[in-house]
Amino acid sequence: MIRIGALVSGGGTNLQAIMDAIDRGEIDGKITAVVSSKDGAYALERAAARGIETAVMRKKDYKTSQDYDKALALFFKERDIDLIVYAGFMLILGPDFVNCFENRMINIHPALIPSFCGKGYYGLHVHEAVLKKGVKVTGATVHFVTAECDAGPIILQKAVEVKDDDTPEALQRRVMEQAEWIIYPKAVSLFAQNRLEIKDGVVKIKEK
Ligand code: GAR
């Protein structure tokens, strides 16, 4: 059973989807710590309701970005975490964090990478950009986290239709329901089964 740490900044519906999958016995792991970059994030309440340790670590409380990254890394190292899930985490962490957990961090992005990703593309902004461009299909991507934002090896993707009368909020909800909450727990489960193999920047899913 793997020990999972989560990084959150907001509502935590993806965290919830993972916790629910664990409860259903679909993931051979448990979430042992959740860190929020923001006070009052509802994700913290979701975790606390399950008796999971929570902490708030705000970047502005640290002198430099490096200090923040080091403190976060230390927090998870001290707790013997096998996998870190970014679950609606809105900060980009640097090498002082990323190098400590190479190939052990995964993220959910609310679009089909390499479209609508990178700096500035997060949360609702992604869906606003999708609607502005007029693409007819969007979706979600789970990928390993590397030092470059949204550029790590892709684990799973799922497409979602864009409708003519979509608002950013309606599209965000559909992408969550039809893609994110399905593929994120699945990717965590594959990781827990040690079935993800990265070769030349490409993920292969090993047969059982
Ligand atoms: C989700 O749509 C997630 O994919 C996105 O923010 C939302 C968070 O929702 N993440 C990013 O944009 C990360 N760059 P949640 O807090 O309810 O899981």
Residues whose N, C-alpha, C, O or C-beta is under 5 A from the ligand:
A	BS01	GAR	G10 G11 G12 T13 N14 L15 A87 G88 F89 I108 H109 P110 Y121 Y122 G123
